[in-house]
Each structure stands twice: as C-alpha cells, then as structure tokens.
Amino acid sequence: MTVWPLTKLAPAATPAAAGAAPAPAAPPTAESLREAWWAADHAIEPRPYWREVRRRFFTNRAGVVALAGLGLIVVTSVLAPLLAPYDPLVGVATDRLMPPFSGSHVLGTDEQGRDLLTRLLYGGQLSLLAGFVPTVIATVIGTAIGTWSGYKRGASGTVLMRGMDMLYAFPAILLAIAIGASLGGGLLNSILAVSVVFIPPIARVAESATRQVVVQEYMEAARLSGAGSLRLLRTQVLPNVLNQILVYASGLVGVAMLIAAGLSFLGLGSQPPTPEWGYMLNSMRDTLYSAPVNTMLPGLMIFLTSVAFNTASDALRESMDMRLT
C-alpha cells in the first residue's frame, strides 16, 4: 500500500504579506452620496408618546370635526354674555313662540317670548358644566378606589369593589333619579347624583387595569428597591393605567349631559327660570305641536353635543392605542 506524505498547505499570498501597499479605497460616487443623504434624512426617530397621540388624533377626520364642533359650542357658551342679543330671563308676552328668522329673533322665541338663541347660548354653560364636573369628580374618586383595590387585593379592596358592584347593578338613569329625588332639585344636587352614578364603572376600569400592572416585572423591581405602596401607586401604577381611565372617562361626558338633561326634564335639575337645555326642553314640551321647530332646538343641541363628545372619545381611544395602525 502506498503511503502519501502529508504536506502543509502554505497560505495564499496577500498584498500585505508580499510587502505591497494596500489598494486605496474607491472615492464615493454621486449615487452613493445621494443614497446616504436620503437614508439620513428619512431615518425613523422615536416620537414622544403624547406627540404621536396628537399626530394620530389629528389625522382622524371624524375626531377633528367633532373636536372643532365642541370647541365652537364651548367658546360660544363661555362668551354668551358678549354674543347674546337679549336678556335670557326677560321675555315679551306679545312675541311668544315666534318661528325662526322672525325679525331680530334668529331662532325664534319660547313660550314666554324669550329669545331662543340667547337662552341656548346661556343654557350651554350649565349643560356643559353638568357634563364635565360629574365626570371629573367620578374620575378622581373612581380612580383612587379602583387603583387601591387592584393594588392591595385584600379585604379592604374586596369590600370597596363589592360596594361599587352594588351601585353598578342599578341602571344609571334610575339610580340618578333616585339620588336626585332624595337630595331635591337643583343643579348642584343633579351634579352629585350623576357623579355617584359614574364612580362605580370608572372604579371597575381602574381596578382591572391595575391588576394587569401589578404583576409586571418592573413592579417587583420597584418593590425590591424599597419603594412603598403610595410611591408605587404614584410612580408605577398611575402612569400605566391613566390612559385607559381617561379614554373611558372622556366617553362619559356626553352621557353625563344626557342624564343631567333628563333630570332637568323631570324637574330634578336646574330650576326655573335658569336657562339649561334639559329644562328648556321640559318647559316647551306643551308647544311641540304648535311650534315644533322651537321645541326641538334644545334637544338638537343636546344630541349634537353628545354625539361630538362620543366621536371625539372614539378618536382619542384609537389614537392612544398604538396597536391600531
């Protein structure tokens, strides 16, 4: 048998090994420079969260239209003393139930000869107040109850949430009527009634979101670092659950206006002669057949404002949910 000798292969000669100077790099071409400039100019930079939310919101046409409508309603209501042509509480008996575009009364007059445009402008102040204030009160109290219950998950949290469930079991409008009737009529009492109605659902949303946050790894790391319960709630829980709560609460403003208007329609809200859309609808219900357009104007304002709030709330929810593209 023939045995062949093993030989070691010599490495291939390189310019450096051979002592030759390295070849100079090729100069950049115009095409490569253009590609590098385009890549640098179109590089994707991370945007701050709220800036991205704002950008996404203003690309939603329905949300922009709803926000513009709400802005117009709010501005005209706030500037009612400057824009209103008449006194909202003074009427002329001979001008009762004038149709729209009658002389100087653009939207006509009510059953007591008061200018409807003026009363609608002034009524927007109380109607918007009855929508915003209960939502803010319920959001603050409901968030505190829900986050504490979801974080502690002990006897205190169980008792609080079972109490919220008892209130949540009642239909919202019936519970508001019951509370309003027990407190008596008046705008303040109707605001308190609507606030109590909205606390349980917001607490439920906050409690559910908090339960998802407390099991995350960063919560355990914060606990090991020595942070107390209040500090954990303030620095770790609230920033991560507030988005869901705000989106849900923004959709309740229109509902609060509807409930407050219903209480006023039943005589449990604003009292005469204060202009408020729900009370105006109640005071003109007997003129539905004789002056239908005049009677429907307060209801139309309630409807448009509620739809605008709900549409803006949906647009905000879509803008804050980064999973939606």
Buried (B, 14 or more C-beta within 10 A) or exposed (E): EEEEEEEEEEEEEEEEEEEEEEEEEEEEEEEEEEEEEEEEEEEEEEEEEEEBBEEBBEEBEEBBBBBEBBEEBBEBBBEBEEBBEBEBBEBBEEBBBBEBEEEEBEBBBBBBBBBBBBBBBBBBBBBBBBBBBBBBBBBBBBBBBBBBBBBBBEEEBEEBBEBBEEBBEBEBBEBBBBBBBEBEBBBEBBBBBBBBBBBBBBBBBBBEBBBEBBEEEEBEEBBEEEBEEEEBBEEBBBEBBBBBBBBBBBBBBBBBBBBBBBBBBBBBBBEEBBBBBBBBBBBBEEBEEEBEEBBBBBBEBBBBBBEBBBBBBBBBBBBBBEEEE
